[in-house]
Amino acid sequence: MTLIAYLFFITVSSIVWKIERIPIAQILFFQNVVALLLVSPLVLRKGIKALKTTCPREHLLRDLFGVGSYFFYFLAIQDWDLTNATLLNYSTPFFIPIFWWIWTKQKVGPNVWWAIIVGFIGVAIVLNPSRPLFELGFVYGLFAGISSALAFCALRILNLRRESMERILSYYFSLGIILSFPFALISWTTPTPLEWLQLLGIGVGTLIAQILLTIAYRFGTASYLSPLGYSTVIYAALISWLLFDILPSVQTFIGSLFIILGGTLTYILKKRPESLAETFKNPDAK
């Protein structure tokens, strides 16, 4: 589920990369409006009372930093470029174990650190940032990675407290609408028919990715699943090749091998399951 979720995330990012005329605030507004409209039937089926929560602080942290990560990432894409922005945005796995330790006082095993290091080497090989780092795009990308890490930690806490998926998504998309609406109104640009379709695609893709990731983090820890974020680099290379006719280089293939190794290293070092079913077994199942 995590791997499929990241495929949708990078697809959304590619669409944003190609939308040059629409302001970021307006993209965020429609992203959350479309997603909320699509998830509303699930909420209405259980009734408004189902939205009552005992974790308002965790929801607020998850939603603020989640919306913030999209905002900074989209800014980085438009101010810098897709590949460098993606590299910095997926520095998230470096920050998650640190924030998780501060938040819960739980230590992170060395196997996770090895996965992060190997995966990040692969990212660096594939993307090979060549421009000076300390540009505005760099700052945006770094803030996106930090915000995303905090959002994932809060999401894991919400899942441990058995918050429903409908509640998590409803609060997230609602706050996204509230935060982006004033700025979208100020900088409003009327979309063309193609841009309306692109905005719709961004909203649908975001919802699918959020649903899959929310479910995935119900079964795995933030630090354990975060190295799989490196898969976005492979997806980005394939999308660039198939849709934009940008052929991946030998460097990309070499880096991808490191990324795949980094993503699977946690399984290799943590345990040797007797069967494939054991690997995917829910640890909370009774």
BALOBA-1460 file (C-alpha; in Angstrom, 3 decimals):
// residues 286
<rec num="1" residu="m" x="0.000" y="0.000" z="0.000"/>
<rec num="2" residu="t" x="2.861" y="2.369" z="0.799"/>
<rec num="3" residu="l" x="4.498" y="1.775" z="-2.581"/>
<rec num="4" residu="i" x="1.239" y="2.342" z="-4.470"/>
<rec num="5" residu="a" x="0.535" y="5.472" z="-2.400"/>
<rec num="6" residu="y" x="3.899" y="6.950" z="-3.368"/>
<rec num="7" residu="l" x="3.168" y="6.206" z="-7.020"/>
<rec num="8" residu="f" x="0.088" y="8.410" z="-6.778"/>
<rec num="9" residu="f" x="2.039" y="11.071" z="-4.888"/>
<rec num="10" residu="i" x="4.685" y="11.381" z="-7.605"/>
<rec num="11" residu="t" x="1.973" y="11.400" z="-10.282"/>
<rec num="12" residu="v" x="0.326" y="14.358" z="-8.510"/>
<rec num="13" residu="s" x="3.727" y="16.063" z="-8.254"/>
<rec num="14" residu="s" x="4.296" y="15.605" z="-11.984"/>
<rec num="15" residu="i" x="0.982" y="17.290" z="-12.762"/>
<rec num="16" residu="v" x="1.839" y="20.201" z="-10.449"/>
<rec num="17" residu="w" x="5.209" y="20.472" z="-12.165"/>
<rec num="18" residu="k" x="3.431" y="20.970" z="-15.486"/>
<rec num="19" residu="i" x="0.923" y="23.543" z="-14.200"/>
<rec num="20" residu="e" x="2.811" y="26.824" z="-14.452"/>
<rec num="21" residu="r" x="-0.065" y="29.324" z="-14.603"/>
<rec num="22" residu="i" x="-2.078" y="28.339" z="-11.528"/>
<rec num="23" residu="p" x="-0.849" y="29.692" z="-8.136"/>
<rec num="24" residu="i" x="0.180" y="27.181" z="-5.457"/>
<rec num="25" residu="a" x="-2.569" y="28.303" z="-3.045"/>
<rec num="26" residu="q" x="-5.218" y="27.683" z="-5.695"/>
<rec num="27" residu="i" x="-3.784" y="24.231" z="-6.457"/>
<rec num="28" residu="l" x="-3.870" y="23.357" z="-2.744"/>
<rec num="29" residu="f" x="-7.446" y="24.640" z="-2.432"/>
<rec num="30" residu="f" x="-8.797" y="22.511" z="-5.291"/>
<rec num="31" residu="q" x="-6.668" y="19.555" z="-4.197"/>
<rec num="32" residu="n" x="-8.438" y="19.520" z="-0.826"/>
<rec num="33" residu="v" x="-11.907" y="20.446" z="-2.137"/>
<rec num="34" residu="v" x="-11.961" y="17.573" z="-4.639"/>
<rec num="35" residu="a" x="-10.594" y="15.096" z="-2.089"/>
<rec num="36" residu="l" x="-13.093" y="16.158" z="0.601"/>
<rec num="37" residu="l" x="-16.036" y="15.886" z="-1.791"/>
<rec num="38" residu="l" x="-14.988" y="12.364" z="-2.747"/>
<rec num="39" residu="v" x="-14.511" y="11.210" z="0.843"/>
<rec num="40" residu="s" x="-17.751" y="12.839" z="2.092"/>
<rec num="41" residu="p" x="-20.009" y="9.830" z="1.277"/>
<rec num="42" residu="l" x="-17.923" y="7.674" z="3.639"/>
<rec num="43" residu="v" x="-18.352" y="10.246" z="6.401"/>
<rec num="44" residu="l" x="-22.083" y="10.806" z="5.840"/>
<rec num="45" residu="r" x="-22.690" y="7.051" z="5.883"/>
<rec num="46" residu="k" x="-21.558" y="6.940" z="9.537"/>
<rec num="47" residu="g" x="-23.102" y="10.268" z="10.504"/>
<rec num="48" residu="i" x="-21.610" y="13.545" z="11.713"/>
<rec num="49" residu="k" x="-21.198" y="12.147" z="15.250"/>
<rec num="50" residu="a" x="-18.512" y="9.845" z="13.884"/>
<rec num="51" residu="l" x="-16.266" y="12.917" z="13.455"/>
<rec num="52" residu="k" x="-16.016" y="13.454" z="17.210"/>
<rec num="53" residu="t" x="-12.446" y="12.866" z="18.342"/>
<rec num="54" residu="t" x="-10.460" y="12.559" z="21.551"/>
<rec num="55" residu="c" x="-7.190" y="13.466" z="19.780"/>
<rec num="56" residu="p" x="-7.637" y="17.096" z="18.659"/>
<rec num="57" residu="r" x="-3.975" y="17.992" z="19.227"/>
<rec num="58" residu="e" x="-2.658" y="15.100" z="17.133"/>
<rec num="59" residu="h" x="-5.146" y="15.896" z="14.352"/>
<rec num="60" residu="l" x="-4.114" y="19.545" z="14.353"/>
<rec num="61" residu="l" x="-0.406" y="18.698" z="14.196"/>
<rec num="62" residu="r" x="-0.917" y="16.140" z="11.440"/>
<rec num="63" residu="d" x="-3.085" y="18.487" z="9.390"/>
<rec num="64" residu="l" x="-0.943" y="21.620" z="9.778"/>
<rec num="65" residu="f" x="2.308" y="19.885" z="8.924"/>
<rec num="66" residu="g" x="0.646" y="17.761" z="6.225"/>
<rec num="67" residu="v" x="-0.721" y="20.792" z="4.403"/>
<rec num="68" residu="g" x="2.571" y="22.590" z="5.044"/>
<rec num="69" residu="s" x="4.578" y="19.779" z="3.447"/>
<rec num="70" residu="y" x="2.494" y="19.998" z="0.255"/>
<rec num="71" residu="f" x="2.772" y="23.784" z="0.219"/>
<rec num="72" residu="f" x="6.569" y="23.837" z="0.534"/>
<rec num="73" residu="y" x="7.007" y="20.905" z="-1.859"/>
<rec num="74" residu="f" x="4.892" y="22.523" z="-4.579"/>
<rec num="75" residu="l" x="6.806" y="25.785" z="-4.091"/>
<rec num="76" residu="a" x="10.091" y="23.893" z="-4.424"/>
<rec num="77" residu="i" x="8.895" y="22.239" z="-7.651"/>
<rec num="78" residu="q" x="7.968" y="25.557" z="-9.246"/>
<rec num="79" residu="d" x="10.927" y="27.534" z="-7.901"/>
<rec num="80" residu="w" x="13.563" y="24.843" z="-8.456"/>
<rec num="81" residu="d" x="12.755" y="21.667" z="-10.415"/>
<rec num="82" residu="l" x="11.007" y="18.326" z="-9.910"/>
<rec num="83" residu="t" x="14.070" y="16.156" z="-9.298"/>
<rec num="84" residu="n" x="15.933" y="18.371" z="-6.817"/>
<rec num="85" residu="a" x="12.701" y="19.203" z="-4.991"/>
<rec num="86" residu="t" x="11.858" y="15.492" z="-4.741"/>
<rec num="87" residu="l" x="15.292" y="14.707" z="-3.335"/>
<rec num="88" residu="l" x="14.876" y="17.217" z="-0.524"/>
<rec num="89" residu="n" x="11.225" y="16.393" z="0.133"/>
<rec num="90" residu="y" x="12.163" y="12.740" z="0.620"/>
<rec num="91" residu="s" x="14.808" y="13.602" z="3.142"/>
<rec num="92" residu="t" x="11.805" y="12.824" z="5.382"/>
<rec num="93" residu="p" x="13.189" y="9.407" z="6.499"/>
<rec num="94" residu="f" x="16.142" y="11.176" z="8.103"/>
<rec num="95" residu="f" x="13.877" y="13.279" z="10.303"/>
<rec num="96" residu="i" x="11.183" y="10.732" z="11.207"/>
<rec num="97" residu="p" x="13.306" y="8.579" z="13.601"/>
<rec num="98" residu="i" x="14.510" y="11.733" z="15.357"/>
<rec num="99" residu="f" x="11.021" y="13.212" z="15.799"/>
<rec num="100" residu="w" x="9.589" y="9.819" z="16.737"/>
<rec num="101" residu="w" x="12.231" y="9.404" z="19.453"/>
<rec num="102" residu="i" x="11.538" y="12.920" z="20.819"/>
<rec num="103" residu="w" x="7.770" y="12.325" z="20.739"/>
<rec num="104" residu="t" x="7.551" y="8.767" z="22.119"/>
<rec num="105" residu="k" x="11.031" y="8.136" z="23.627"/>
<rec num="106" residu="q" x="11.180" y="4.919" z="21.606"/>
<rec num="107" residu="k" x="14.570" y="4.082" z="20.141"/>
<rec num="108" residu="v" x="14.878" y="3.225" z="16.461"/>
<rec num="109" residu="g" x="16.726" y="0.049" z="15.544"/>
<rec num="110" residu="p" x="19.999" y="0.190" z="13.572"/>
<rec num="111" residu="n" x="18.393" y="-1.727" z="10.695"/>
<rec num="112" residu="v" x="16.194" y="1.280" z="9.915"/>
<rec num="113" residu="w" x="19.183" y="3.629" z="9.874"/>
<rec num="114" residu="w" x="21.024" y="1.356" z="7.439"/>
<rec num="115" residu="a" x="17.987" y="1.316" z="5.146"/>
<rec num="116" residu="i" x="17.788" y="5.109" z="5.254"/>
<rec num="117" residu="i" x="21.487" y="5.589" z="4.482"/>
<rec num="118" residu="v" x="21.548" y="3.087" z="1.604"/>
<rec num="119" residu="g" x="18.338" y="4.472" z="0.132"/>
<rec num="120" residu="f" x="19.522" y="8.063" z="0.344"/>
<rec num="121" residu="i" x="22.772" y="7.132" z="-1.438"/>
<rec num="122" residu="g" x="20.603" y="5.794" z="-4.250"/>
<rec num="123" residu="v" x="18.601" y="9.023" z="-4.357"/>
<rec num="124" residu="a" x="21.786" y="11.085" z="-4.531"/>
<rec num="125" residu="i" x="23.135" y="8.939" z="-7.389"/>
<rec num="126" residu="v" x="19.908" y="9.232" z="-9.385"/>
<rec num="127" residu="l" x="19.249" y="12.923" z="-8.885"/>
<rec num="128" residu="n" x="22.833" y="14.200" z="-8.590"/>
<rec num="129" residu="p" x="21.925" y="17.755" z="-7.543"/>
<rec num="130" residu="s" x="24.192" y="20.039" z="-9.510"/>
<rec num="131" residu="r" x="22.888" y="23.487" z="-8.618"/>
<rec num="132" residu="p" x="23.968" y="25.438" z="-5.516"/>
<rec num="133" residu="l" x="22.072" y="24.095" z="-2.521"/>
<rec num="134" residu="f" x="21.274" y="27.233" z="-0.593"/>
<rec num="135" residu="e" x="18.740" y="28.671" z="-2.992"/>
<rec num="136" residu="l" x="15.145" y="29.442" z="-2.126"/>
<rec num="137" residu="g" x="14.060" y="26.161" z="-3.711"/>
<rec num="138" residu="f" x="16.424" y="24.300" z="-1.383"/>
<rec num="139" residu="v" x="14.860" y="25.950" z="1.673"/>
<rec num="140" residu="y" x="11.347" y="25.087" z="0.441"/>
<rec num="141" residu="g" x="12.322" y="21.456" z="-0.211"/>
<rec num="142" residu="l" x="13.981" y="21.065" z="3.179"/>
<rec num="143" residu="f" x="10.957" y="22.523" z="4.992"/>
<rec num="144" residu="a" x="8.755" y="20.127" z="3.000"/>
<rec num="145" residu="g" x="10.786" y="17.155" z="4.248"/>
<rec num="146" residu="i" x="10.675" y="18.299" z="7.877"/>
<rec num="147" residu="s" x="6.941" y="19.038" z="7.737"/>
<rec num="148" residu="s" x="6.223" y="15.682" z="6.125"/>
<rec num="149" residu="a" x="8.184" y="13.841" z="8.823"/>
<rec num="150" residu="l" x="6.182" y="15.506" z="11.595"/>
<rec num="151" residu="a" x="2.920" y="14.763" z="9.760"/>
<rec num="152" residu="f" x="3.799" y="11.060" z="9.419"/>
<rec num="153" residu="c" x="4.663" y="10.796" z="13.123"/>
<rec num="154" residu="a" x="1.337" y="12.378" z="14.073"/>
<rec num="155" residu="l" x="-0.458" y="10.043" z="11.643"/>
<rec num="156" residu="r" x="1.135" y="7.026" z="13.301"/>
<rec num="157" residu="i" x="-0.035" y="8.274" z="16.724"/>
<rec num="158" residu="l" x="-3.585" y="8.699" z="15.400"/>
<rec num="159" residu="n" x="-3.537" y="5.168" z="14.017"/>
<rec num="160" residu="l" x="-2.253" y="3.756" z="17.314"/>
<rec num="161" residu="r" x="-5.210" y="5.463" z="19.012"/>
<rec num="162" residu="r" x="-7.563" y="3.835" z="16.494"/>
<rec num="163" residu="e" x="-8.812" y="7.015" z="14.870"/>
<rec num="164" residu="s" x="-10.970" y="6.122" z="11.869"/>
<rec num="165" residu="m" x="-9.697" y="6.767" z="8.360"/>
<rec num="166" residu="e" x="-12.761" y="8.877" z="7.544"/>
<rec num="167" residu="r" x="-12.110" y="11.119" z="10.550"/>
<rec num="168" residu="i" x="-8.396" y="11.518" z="9.766"/>
<rec num="169" residu="l" x="-9.005" y="12.411" z="6.133"/>
<rec num="170" residu="s" x="-11.990" y="14.680" z="6.792"/>
<rec num="171" residu="y" x="-10.085" y="16.837" z="9.276"/>
<rec num="172" residu="y" x="-7.051" y="16.937" z="7.019"/>
<rec num="173" residu="f" x="-8.844" y="18.032" z="3.859"/>
<rec num="174" residu="s" x="-11.112" y="20.457" z="5.750"/>
<rec num="175" residu="l" x="-8.185" y="22.275" z="7.337"/>
<rec num="176" residu="g" x="-6.431" y="22.338" z="3.971"/>
<rec num="177" residu="i" x="-9.440" y="24.138" z="2.480"/>
<rec num="178" residu="i" x="-9.603" y="26.642" z="5.353"/>
<rec num="179" residu="l" x="-5.897" y="27.457" z="5.175"/>
<rec num="180" residu="s" x="-5.653" y="27.773" z="1.396"/>
<rec num="181" residu="f" x="-8.960" y="29.504" z="0.572"/>
<rec num="182" residu="p" x="-8.015" y="33.135" z="1.460"/>
<rec num="183" residu="f" x="-4.762" y="32.946" z="-0.522"/>
<rec num="184" residu="a" x="-6.443" y="31.156" z="-3.432"/>
<rec num="185" residu="l" x="-9.061" y="33.927" z="-3.576"/>
<rec num="186" residu="i" x="-6.438" y="36.682" z="-3.587"/>
<rec num="187" residu="s" x="-4.334" y="35.075" z="-6.331"/>
<rec num="188" residu="w" x="-7.230" y="33.546" z="-8.299"/>
<rec num="189" residu="t" x="-6.496" y="32.582" z="-11.928"/>
<rec num="190" residu="t" x="-9.319" y="31.130" z="-14.026"/>
<rec num="191" residu="p" x="-8.199" y="27.666" z="-15.207"/>
<rec num="192" residu="t" x="-8.447" y="26.527" z="-18.815"/>
<rec num="193" residu="p" x="-10.414" y="23.296" z="-19.546"/>
<rec num="194" residu="l" x="-7.151" y="21.316" z="-19.480"/>
<rec num="195" residu="e" x="-6.131" y="22.911" z="-16.182"/>
<rec num="196" residu="w" x="-9.536" y="22.024" z="-14.675"/>
<rec num="197" residu="l" x="-8.839" y="18.382" z="-15.572"/>
<rec num="198" residu="q" x="-5.357" y="18.636" z="-14.072"/>
<rec num="199" residu="l" x="-6.728" y="20.096" z="-10.835"/>
<rec num="200" residu="l" x="-9.308" y="17.302" z="-10.695"/>
<rec num="201" residu="g" x="-6.532" y="14.746" z="-11.211"/>
<rec num="202" residu="i" x="-4.480" y="16.292" z="-8.405"/>
<rec num="203" residu="g" x="-7.420" y="15.997" z="-6.003"/>
<rec num="204" residu="v" x="-8.285" y="12.398" z="-6.957"/>
<rec num="205" residu="g" x="-4.648" y="11.274" z="-6.872"/>
<rec num="206" residu="t" x="-4.103" y="12.912" z="-3.478"/>
<rec num="207" residu="l" x="-7.165" y="11.208" z="-1.985"/>
<rec num="208" residu="i" x="-6.122" y="7.747" z="-3.204"/>
<rec num="209" residu="a" x="-2.581" y="8.256" z="-1.909"/>
<rec num="210" residu="q" x="-3.802" y="9.510" z="1.486"/>
<rec num="211" residu="i" x="-6.211" y="6.580" z="1.901"/>
<rec num="212" residu="l" x="-3.527" y="4.006" z="1.090"/>
<rec num="213" residu="l" x="-0.926" y="5.669" z="3.293"/>
<rec num="214" residu="t" x="-3.343" y="6.037" z="6.208"/>
<rec num="215" residu="i" x="-4.135" y="2.315" z="6.040"/>
<rec num="216" residu="a" x="-0.465" y="1.394" z="5.623"/>
<rec num="217" residu="y" x="0.572" y="3.340" z="8.735"/>
<rec num="218" residu="r" x="-2.040" y="1.381" z="10.686"/>
<rec num="219" residu="f" x="0.114" y="-1.717" z="10.155"/>
<rec num="220" residu="g" x="3.663" y="-0.346" z="10.245"/>
<rec num="221" residu="t" x="5.666" y="2.220" z="12.199"/>
<rec num="222" residu="a" x="6.633" y="5.588" z="10.735"/>
<rec num="223" residu="s" x="10.365" y="4.873" z="10.858"/>
<rec num="224" residu="y" x="9.857" y="1.382" z="9.368"/>
<rec num="225" residu="l" x="7.787" y="2.499" z="6.376"/>
<rec num="226" residu="s" x="9.468" y="5.838" z="5.668"/>
<rec num="227" residu="p" x="12.435" y="4.385" z="3.681"/>
<rec num="228" residu="l" x="9.923" y="3.216" z="1.070"/>
<rec num="229" residu="g" x="9.498" y="6.895" z="0.179"/>
<rec num="230" residu="y" x="12.662" y="6.489" z="-1.878"/>
<rec num="231" residu="s" x="10.581" y="4.569" z="-4.422"/>
<rec num="232" residu="t" x="9.347" y="7.940" z="-5.702"/>
<rec num="233" residu="v" x="12.676" y="8.404" z="-7.450"/>
<rec num="234" residu="i" x="12.115" y="5.256" z="-9.509"/>
<rec num="235" residu="y" x="8.560" y="6.356" z="-10.278"/>
<rec num="236" residu="a" x="9.771" y="9.826" z="-11.281"/>
<rec num="237" residu="a" x="12.304" y="8.317" z="-13.686"/>
<rec num="238" residu="l" x="9.650" y="6.105" z="-15.289"/>
<rec num="239" residu="i" x="7.145" y="8.962" z="-15.624"/>
<rec num="240" residu="s" x="9.804" y="11.210" z="-17.139"/>
<rec num="241" residu="w" x="10.638" y="8.490" z="-19.650"/>
<rec num="242" residu="l" x="7.119" y="7.351" z="-20.594"/>
<rec num="243" residu="l" x="5.296" y="10.701" z="-20.553"/>
<rec num="244" residu="f" x="7.949" y="13.321" z="-21.199"/>
<rec num="245" residu="d" x="10.388" y="11.288" z="-23.318"/>
<rec num="246" residu="i" x="13.284" y="11.869" z="-20.908"/>
<rec num="247" residu="l" x="15.243" y="8.604" z="-21.038"/>
<rec num="248" residu="p" x="16.699" y="7.446" z="-17.677"/>
<rec num="249" residu="s" x="20.497" y="7.321" z="-17.643"/>
<rec num="250" residu="v" x="22.786" y="4.521" z="-16.506"/>
<rec num="251" residu="q" x="23.227" y="6.577" z="-13.354"/>
<rec num="252" residu="t" x="19.491" y="6.288" z="-12.727"/>
<rec num="253" residu="f" x="19.550" y="2.505" z="-12.979"/>
<rec num="254" residu="i" x="22.527" y="2.237" z="-10.593"/>
<rec num="255" residu="g" x="20.862" y="4.547" z="-8.100"/>
<rec num="256" residu="s" x="17.614" y="2.610" z="-8.384"/>
<rec num="257" residu="l" x="19.411" y="-0.565" z="-7.272"/>
<rec num="258" residu="f" x="20.512" y="1.228" z="-4.093"/>
<rec num="259" residu="i" x="16.972" y="2.520" z="-3.573"/>
<rec num="260" residu="i" x="15.454" y="-0.965" z="-3.895"/>
<rec num="261" residu="l" x="18.098" y="-2.358" z="-1.530"/>
<rec num="262" residu="g" x="17.451" y="0.418" z="0.976"/>
<rec num="263" residu="g" x="13.712" y="-0.179" z="0.833"/>
<rec num="264" residu="t" x="14.070" y="-3.907" z="1.531"/>
<rec num="265" residu="l" x="16.987" y="-3.788" z="3.956"/>
<rec num="266" residu="t" x="14.759" y="-3.393" z="7.000"/>
<rec num="267" residu="y" x="13.087" y="-6.729" z="6.192"/>
<rec num="268" residu="i" x="16.427" y="-8.437" z="5.584"/>
<rec num="269" residu="l" x="18.034" y="-7.235" z="8.819"/>
<rec num="270" residu="k" x="15.052" y="-7.322" z="11.168"/>
<rec num="271" residu="k" x="13.776" y="-10.875" z="10.678"/>
<rec num="272" residu="r" x="13.641" y="-13.835" z="8.386"/>
<rec num="273" residu="p" x="9.982" y="-14.757" z="8.123"/>
<rec num="274" residu="e" x="9.134" y="-18.422" z="7.739"/>
<rec num="275" residu="s" x="6.589" y="-17.557" z="5.111"/>
<rec num="276" residu="l" x="5.529" y="-14.646" z="2.937"/>
<rec num="277" residu="a" x="2.301" y="-14.373" z="4.900"/>
<rec num="278" residu="e" x="4.236" y="-13.701" z="8.112"/>
<rec num="279" residu="t" x="5.908" y="-10.684" z="6.532"/>
<rec num="280" residu="f" x="2.541" y="-9.010" z="5.992"/>
<rec num="281" residu="k" x="0.956" y="-10.150" z="9.234"/>
<rec num="282" residu="n" x="-0.692" y="-7.408" z="11.287"/>
<rec num="283" residu="p" x="1.210" y="-7.264" z="14.603"/>
<rec num="284" residu="d" x="-1.892" y="-5.907" z="16.370"/>
<rec num="285" residu="a" x="-4.125" y="-8.770" z="15.279"/>
<rec num="286" residu="k" x="-5.469" y="-10.932" z="18.083"/>
